Amino acid sequence: MEVDNTFITQSQTTLDAKTTNRRQKHPTDGLATDSKSEGADVTEGGSVVKCEFKGYDKWVALTDPYPTPFAVISERNQTNLAIPDLPEEEMFSFGELYESSVANLIVRHSDLIMSDSVAYVGSARGSLAPMIQTDLDLIDPIACFAPLKTHVKESAIYQKDCKPYVYEVAEEYFEKNAKSPEADRVYYDKIIVMDCILHVADMRRFLKSLKFSLSKEGIILVLHRAGALTTLPLFSRAKQMLKDEESDRPYIDIMKTLQNVRCDVEWEIETAPIRMSQSKWLFMMKNRFPSGGFLDSCSDSDVGYGLRELIEGILKYQGPEVEFYDRLLVVSATHQLPSAKIPIIQRSRDKNQIADLFNLPYKLKVDDNVEKILAEQEAEKKRTSTMGF
């Protein structure tokens, strides 16, 4: 409520109309009096202001200009966030700590050795093929492939870092290789499928073609970042799209499909640590990385508001560096054992704890009737042994 100028007189200095009109009734703010008399002295900026009241309990005399507020909340377009660029070699990499951890997982679950012939199926952007080649000292170069859906979306800009690796379309190559005569067919000791198994058009057909391209003692290793298991600091929209992507084909279908194509399957849930600067993670999210399909489907506004959600949310008090874990479903598949009637599916850590089904120690509680029969059988054995039979 604005103050009528006729109700205010000044004893020492004259307040202008602008300042006078800003005075408003407020029970708790600024300088106030609680007097109900006809006048009250209020000190303001070294001068005394005499306020006369008529029928009002409290008046607040505000200083001119207004006090500086503690914070100002402003809404604006958040798609143009100031995120610094990164060197070309660091744009799409989770760092050495992550890559070394993934290399250990690959060796542990596939028994990869330097003399193996290896095929890598995955996105060219952020590919782990160079790391596998150099860190594991492979003799032969890795053959690199990408699913058709991923291959079309990625430009040559993302593949130039992976030279001399040329990424062919995985479905076309392995389908053609499976139909080739056995004498002309290319066999691989290890086939690594890195977080792209749900991007193939027909999972069963693709995995069956991989099996035909696998050597006798070879292993297919599938590393999958499941939406229900992910621990990456994604924004809400990305998490929802990742879960929706797996609604029709949940990650359990990977193991079931491998079993249907007559492969023995082992699985395990593993984690790999990630440590990087906060600005690097925001840069990669802005550029739709990690390449998993779900971020490619996000609009620019989704990514812009998602980055703001991270900055004002879980990353607000993390400091310049962040550390988290990437949870992966690791599935390894081999040719079915000839002696087995059905393919085996089991967890990796339990494979050495399977009991021998043919030599189990059975125990049965014996009652009086059974004891009588056993005593008669024992007596019969002694009698026949003394008679020389």
Backbone hydrogen bonds, N-H to C=O, Kabsch-Sander energy under -0.5 kcal/mol:
donor,donor_aa,acceptor,acceptor_aa,energy
3,V,23,R,-0.6
7,F,4,D,-2.0
8,I,5,N,-1.2
9,T,50,K,-1.2
11,S,48,V,-0.7
12,Q,48,V,-0.7
15,L,13,T,-0.5
20,T,16,D,-2.2
21,N,17,A,-2.5
22,R,18,K,-0.8
22,R,19,T,-0.5
23,R,19,T,-0.6
23,R,20,T,-1.2
24,Q,60,V,-0.5
25,K,1,M,-0.7
31,L,61,A,-0.7
33,T,59,W,-0.9
40,A,51,C,-1.3
42,V,49,V,-2.4
44,E,47,S,-3.2
47,S,44,E,-1.8
49,V,42,V,-2.8
49,V,47,S,-0.5
50,K,9,T,-0.7
50,K,48,V,-0.5
51,C,40,A,-2.4
51,C,49,V,-0.7
52,E,7,F,-1.3
52,E,50,K,-0.5
53,F,38,E,-0.8
60,V,24,Q,-0.9
61,A,31,L,-1.5
61,A,59,W,-0.5
62,L,60,V,-0.8
74,S,72,V,-0.6
83,I,81,L,-1.6
90,E,87,P,-1.6
91,M,87,P,-0.6
91,M,88,E,-0.7
93,S,90,E,-0.9
99,E,95,G,-2.2
100,S,96,E,-2.6
101,S,97,L,-1.6
102,V,98,Y,-2.5
103,A,99,E,-2.2
104,N,100,S,-1.9
105,L,101,S,-1.9
106,I,102,V,-2.4
107,V,103,A,-2.3
108,R,104,N,-2.4
109,H,105,L,-2.2
110,S,106,I,-1.6
111,D,107,V,-1.8
116,D,113,I,-1.6
118,V,116,D,-0.5
119,A,190,K,-2.3
120,Y,143,A,-3.2
121,V,119,A,-0.5
121,V,192,I,-3.3
122,G,120,Y,-0.5
122,G,145,F,-2.6
126,G,124,A,-0.7
127,S,124,A,-1.4
132,I,128,L,-2.5
133,Q,129,A,-2.5
134,T,130,P,-2.3
135,D,131,M,-2.7
136,L,132,I,-1.3
137,D,134,T,-0.6
138,L,133,Q,-1.5
139,I,114,M,-2.7
143,A,118,V,-2.2
144,C,142,I,-0.6
145,F,120,Y,-2.9
146,A,168,E,-2.7
151,H,147,P,-3.2
152,V,148,L,-2.2
153,K,149,K,-1.0
154,E,150,T,-1.8
158,Y,155,S,-1.0
159,Q,155,S,-0.6
160,K,156,A,-1.2
162,C,159,Q,-1.1
163,K,160,K,-1.1
165,Y,162,C,-2.6
167,Y,165,Y,-0.5
168,E,144,C,-1.6
168,E,166,V,-0.8
170,A,146,A,-2.4
170,A,168,E,-0.5
173,Y,169,V,-2.1
174,F,170,A,-2.4
175,E,171,E,-1.7
176,K,172,E,-2.1
177,N,173,Y,-2.6
178,A,174,F,-2.2
179,K,175,E,-1.3
180,S,176,K,-0.6
180,S,177,N,-0.7
184,D,181,P,-1.0
185,R,181,P,-1.1
187,Y,185,R,-0.5
188,Y,213,S,-2.4
189,D,117,S,-1.6
190,K,117,S,-1.9
191,I,219,I,-2.1
192,I,119,A,-3.1
193,V,191,I,-0.6
193,V,221,L,-3.3
194,M,121,V,-2.9
194,M,192,I,-0.6
195,D,193,V,-0.9
195,D,223,L,-3.8
199,H,196,C,-1.6
200,V,197,I,-0.8
206,F,202,D,-2.2
207,L,203,M,-2.8
208,K,204,R,-2.0
209,S,205,R,-1.8
210,L,206,F,-1.9
211,K,207,L,-1.9
212,F,208,K,-1.6
213,S,209,S,-0.9
213,S,210,L,-0.5
214,L,211,K,-1.4
215,S,188,Y,-2.5
218,G,215,S,-1.5
219,I,189,D,-2.1
220,I,333,A,-2.8
221,L,191,I,-3.1
221,L,219,I,-0.6
222,V,220,I,-0.5
222,V,331,V,-3.5
223,L,193,V,-3.0
223,L,221,L,-0.5
224,H,222,V,-0.6
224,H,329,L,-2.5
226,A,224,H,-1.1
229,L,226,A,-0.7
230,T,226,A,-1.1
234,L,232,L,-2.2
239,K,235,F,-2.2
240,Q,236,S,-2.3
241,M,237,R,-2.1
242,L,238,A,-2.2
243,K,239,K,-2.0
244,D,240,Q,-2.4
245,E,241,M,-1.8
246,E,242,L,-0.7
246,E,243,K,-0.6
247,S,244,D,-1.0
248,D,244,D,-0.5
253,D,250,P,-2.0
254,I,251,Y,-1.2
255,M,251,Y,-0.7
256,K,252,I,-1.9
257,T,253,D,-2.6
258,L,254,I,-1.9
259,Q,255,M,-2.0
260,N,256,K,-1.9
261,V,257,T,-1.5
262,R,259,Q,-1.4
263,C,258,L,-1.2
264,D,334,T,-1.9
265,V,344,I,-3.6
266,E,332,S,-2.5
267,W,346,Q,-1.6
268,E,330,V,-1.9
270,E,268,E,-0.6
270,E,328,L,-2.7
272,A,326,D,-1.8
274,I,324,F,-3.1
275,R,94,F,-0.6
276,M,322,V,-2.0
278,Q,320,P,-3.1
281,W,277,S,-1.7
282,L,278,Q,-2.2
283,F,279,S,-2.1
284,M,280,K,-2.4
285,M,281,W,-2.4
286,K,282,L,-2.3
287,N,283,F,-1.6
288,R,285,M,-1.6
289,F,284,M,-2.6
292,G,290,P,-1.1
294,F,292,G,-0.8
297,S,293,G,-1.0
298,C,295,L,-1.1
303,V,299,S,-2.3
304,G,300,D,-2.7
305,Y,301,S,-2.6
306,G,302,D,-1.9
307,L,303,V,-2.6
308,R,304,G,-1.7
309,E,305,Y,-2.0
310,L,306,G,-1.9
311,I,307,L,-2.6
312,E,308,R,-2.6
313,G,310,L,-0.6
315,L,310,L,-2.1
316,K,313,G,-1.5
318,Q,315,L,-0.9
322,V,276,M,-2.9
324,F,274,I,-2.1
326,D,272,A,-2.7
327,R,325,Y,-0.6
328,L,270,E,-3.1
328,L,326,D,-0.5
329,L,224,H,-3.2
330,V,268,E,-3.2
330,V,328,L,-0.6
331,V,222,V,-2.9
331,V,329,L,-0.6
332,S,266,E,-2.9
333,A,220,I,-2.4
334,T,264,D,-2.0
336,Q,262,R,-1.2
340,A,337,L,-1.2
346,Q,265,V,-1.9
348,S,267,W,-2.8
350,D,347,R,-1.2
351,K,348,S,-1.3
353,Q,350,D,-1.5
354,I,351,K,-0.5
357,L,355,A,-0.8
359,N,356,D,-0.9
362,Y,360,L,-1.0
371,E,367,D,-2.2
372,K,368,D,-2.1
373,I,369,N,-1.8
374,L,370,V,-2.6
375,A,371,E,-2.4
376,E,372,K,-2.0
377,Q,373,I,-2.2
378,E,374,L,-2.4
379,A,375,A,-2.3
380,E,376,E,-2.1
381,K,377,Q,-2.0
382,K,378,E,-1.9
383,R,379,A,-2.2
384,T,380,E,-2.3
385,S,381,K,-2.0
386,T,382,K,-1.8
387,M,383,R,-1.3
388,G,385,S,-0.5
389,F,384,T,-1.8
